[in-house]
Amino acid sequence: MNFKLNRRGFLKAGAATLAAGLAMPALIGRAHAAGVVNIVGHDSYVPKDLREKFTQETGIVINLRSTTDQSQIFNLLAAEGDQRQTDMSIIAGHRMFAYIATDYLAEIDESKLPGMSKINPVYRDADAQFIQGKRYGIPVLTGFAMMASRKGVVAPEDTETWETIFGDKYAGRVTLRPGSALYAAMFHLGLQDVWTGYNGDSAAVEAMLKECREYAISRKHVLRKWYDTTAEFQQLYFGNEIDAGMGFTETAMLLAGADSSVQPGIPVEGTTGWTYNYSLFKNSANQENTYKFIDFLLQQESIGSSMTRSSGSLSTFLDATSGLTEAEAQAIQFSDEQLQRITWLDVKGADDNRYGLLDQYGAGLREA
């Protein structure tokens, strides 16, 4: 189900080679599992200061292998097989069904997480958080695709439209992320209803994605260059190589919070949003420790601002802006009308193959 947010709710909430690269060191494997929690996911989604505080208070060591790639996490779990070493990860809600279909995720036992009451019910109780009536993740962050542009250079009317990225007006001074280009093209071309209204017609989705891919390739000449990471985007901006770009909240918000010349914007054509969730894996060696750690995080007074500041994404916690600086809080304030432009990604069921098709048609855009 797709759902919308209003401003009040938003502000209150605010594989062998791969396995070798991501797998936990042998010394923290199952044979030595007592007193640890093994995590795979981006380190900014599990703030370092709170990891250290938990270890100081409980003696339980938090081992984290950092990656932002959801497919890498999935392949790591497949490589582990029955010898599960990974206890938890941070999984995007719309990518969760693949983990459930392969029986990797454990259903969340909410009785062990009293701290869930601190999550804004707009996120916590949304229909999109439940798959076949069960909860498999605790939503702690939310993000969406948006724009960041340079004040005084990009005209005010151009700060909230995908035309700025794909058009000729700012040619040579814009950037785009290959993995998200098809979403941007989809809304710019007005084809998003094929995606959001998916009813099992994979052929229609495939035809739409093909059109988006062809369009993105036809407009790549306007890009200064493609980028992949937040650091690359920042380098392009501060190096005065670009004046506008498409990024996720963790890219645009961090930039806007650090530099008052940055204007964040939600495109009028629309954009996509998602939640990031703490999820536990079946048959993990340290499940009780993992529940203790997650509830510890949920109970921290500073968790909302800490996660927003460390990740650049928006926390789902009540009073999410508490503890942020004025500049940081200002960067995440949007009107009701702006927030209504966000369509939240979901999974329709076991036969929903939209994301596989998206990956297929998005592959190789940089080289095309």
N, C-alpha and C positions, 0 to 999 in steps of 0.2 A: 504494500500500500504506500502511496506517496502522501506526505503530509506537509503542512505549512506551519510556520512559526509566526507569532506576532512579536512586536518589539519588546514588550514587557517580559514575555517568557524567555526571549533570547538574552536580554541583558541580565536576568536573574541566573540564567544558566551559564549568561555570558557567552645422476644425481650423486655419484661417488665423489667427484671433485667438489661439488657443492657441499656435500655432507662434511667433507674434510675441512672445508673453509668455515662452516657455521657450527659444527658440532661442539658440544661442551668438552672441555679437557677431560681426559680419562679420570683424573683425580676427583672429579665431582660427579662421576657416574653413579649407577645404582648401588654399587658396592660401598660407596662412601657417601650415601645420600643423606644421612642423619644431619639435621641442623642446617640445611641449605634450601634455597629455592632457585631453580634454573629457569631463566627467562630468555626468550628470543624475541626481539622487537627493537624499535628505535629507542635509544637511551633517553631521549628527551620526553618520552611518554611515561617514564618511570623516574622521576627526578632524583638525581644523585644524592642530594642532601637528605631526602627522605629515606632512600635506601640505606644510607649510612646510619641515620638515626634509628631505624628499625633494628639494624644489626647491633648497635650499641645497647638497645633496650632489651633485646631478646636473645642475643647470641647467634641468631640464625643468619647465615651468610647469604647474600643475594648475588648470584652470578648472572651476568647479563651479556648476551651476545647481540651486538647491535646490527640491525638491518631494517630497511624500510620496504623491502620487496616482499610482497605477499606470496608470490610464487616460490621464492626461496624458502620461506618458512614452511610452506606446504611440502616442498620436496625434501626438506630436512626431516620432517616427521615421517615421510614415506621411507627415507633411508634408515631411520631408527628402527622401524619395524616394531616387533613386540617388546624390544628392549627400550622402552620409553625413558629418555633422560630429560627431555624438556617438560617442564611443569606448566608453564603458562606463556601466553603471547598476547600481543595487541593486534586484533584482527578487525579490519573494516567490516561493518555490518553487512554490506551488500556482497561481500566475498565469503561470507560465513557458510553458506550452504554446501560448498565443496568439501569443507572440513566435516560437516555433519554427514554428508552422503558417504564419506569414507570411514565414518565412525571414529573420528579422531577427537571430537569435542565432548566434554562432560557437561551434562545439564547442570546449571547453576543451582546450588542449594542456598536459597536466600536466607534460611534460618541461621546460617553461619556468617552472614554479612549484615549485621544491624546498621552498619554505616551507609547502606544503600538509601536510607531515608534522607540523606543529605544531597542526593542527586535530584535535580529538577524533574518532577513527574512528566513534564512536556517531553523529555527524552526517555526517562526510565520506563514509563508506561505506554509509550507509543506502540501502535500495532506492529510497526516495522521491527521492533525489538524482539518479537516472538516468532518463532518458526514452528509451525504445526502445534501451536499452543505452548511451546516450551522456550525457556530462556537459556541461551548459550553464551551470553556475554554481558558484562556490566559496562554500560556506556559512560565513558569518562571524558571523552573529547568529541567535538564535532568540527567538521571542516567543510569547505566548499571551494569550488573554482571561482576565481574572481580576477580583477585587474588591479594593477598598480601603475600609476602614471606620475609624471613629473609636473608639479604645479608650475604655472607660469609658462610652460612650453606646450603642454597638451591642453587644448581648449576645454573649458568646463563641460561643454556638450559632448565631448569625445571621451570623457573619463569613465563612462558607463555604457559602452557599446563594443561589441566584438568587431565592428567595422574598423575600429582603430587598429586592431591587430591584423586584420586581413586586407584592409583597403590600402590605397596608394598614398594617402595624405602623409603618413609618417613612415613611409618606406625606408628601410635601412636603419630604422631607429626603434624597432620592436623585437621582442623575443617570444618564443612559444616553446612549451615542453612537448616533445613527441608523444609521450604517453597520455596526454590530455587533449591533444589537438582535435581529435574526432568529436569529443564532447563540445568543444568550442564551435567547431564547424557545424555541428548538428543544430545548435540553437541559433547560430547566425543565419543559417539557411532556412530556419523555420521547420525543421524536420523532426523535432523532439517528440511529437505526439506518437510517432511510430515506435519510439523507445518507451516512453512512459505508459502508453496504452497497450503494451505488448499483451497479446492474448494467445500466444503459442505459434504465431505466424513467423517462424524464423526466416523464411524467404524474404519477407518484407523488411525485417531488420537488417538482413545481409545486404539487400539492395540499397537501403538507406546508408549503411556504413560504407559501402563501396562508393557512393556518391560523395560522402563526406571526405573520404580518403582522396579521391580524385581532385576535389576542390582544394583541400589542404596542400596537395602537391602543386597544384596550379598557382598557388599564392605564396609558395615558399621563397620566391625571389624578394618579397618585401621584408623578410626577416634579416636582422643583423646577424643572427645565428640561432640555432636551437640551443636549449640548455636542459640540464638534467637535475641539478641539485640547487637547493636554496643558496648555497655559497656561490655558485656560478651566477645566479640571478643578481645577487648583491654585487658581485664583482663587475658585472656588466653595467649596473646602475651607477655605482659609485665611481666607476671608471669613465662615466659619461659616454658610454657606447650605445645606450638605449634611453628612450624617454617613456616607454610603456611596455608592459608585458602581461601575459596571462600567467597566473600562478595560483597555488593553493593558499588557504589562509595562513599556513605556516610560513609561506614565502612573503606574501604581501603584508601580513600583520606585523611580522618581525621588522620588516623594512620600514613600515609606517611608524612603528613605535620608536624606532631609532633615528628617524630623519623626518623632520616636519615638512620637507619638500615633497614627500610621497603622498599621493592621493589614492586611497583604496576605493574600489568601486565594484558594485554588483551589476553586471550588464543588464540592460533593459530587456534584451531578448530572452534572458533567463540563463540559469546555470544549474549545476548539479551539486548536491550536498550529501554527506554521509556521517556516520558515527564511527569512532574508534572504541573498541571494547576490550576489556580484560577478559580473556577466556582461558579456561583450564582444560587440560588434556586428559583423556581417559588413560587409566593404568599408569599414571605418573607416580614416581616414587615418593613425592613430597607434597601430596595434596593438602594435608592438614596445615602444613607450614605455609602453603600457598594461600589458603583461605585466611590465615592469620595475617599474612602480609597485605593482602588486598584490603581487608577490613581496617588494618592499621592506616593504610593510605586514605581510605574513605573518611576516616575519623579525624584527620588532621585539619585544623582550622585554616591552614594556609594552602590546602591542596588545590583549590580552584585557581588562585593567582599563580601558584607555583607551576602548575601544569601549563597554563596559558603562556607564562613567561618563558618556560624552558622549551616548549614545542612550537609556539606561534599559533597553534590551533586554539579553539575556544572551548573552555571547560564546560561540562554539563552540570556543574554543581550550583546549588542555590547561592546567591550572592557572589557570582563568579568574578565580579569586578573588584570586590573587596581586596585590598592589598596591592592593587595595581597603581602605577603612577597615573597622573592626569593624562599624559600623552598616550600611555598604553590603553587606558580606558576609552579615550576618545577614538582610538583606532578601531575599536570593535562596536561602535555605536552606529546603528543603522535604523532607518525609519521602517514603519510597518510596510509601506509600499515596496521598499527595497527588499525586505525579507521575503515578501510574497513572491519574489522572482526565483527563489530557490526551490528546486524539485529534489526531494530526498530519495536517493537510490534505494532500491529494495530488491528482493528476490521473489519471484512469483511462484516458484515450486521446483521440484526435482528436475523438470524438463526445461527450465529456463536457461538457455544457452547464450543469452545476450553478451555476457562478459567474456566468454570464450571467443565469440565472434569479434568483439571489440578488440581483444588482444591480437587476434589474427589480422584484422585489417589495420591495426595501428602499428604492427611490426614493420620495421624497415623504413619508416617515414623519412628519417634523417638522410638515408642513402638514396631514396627514390628520386 
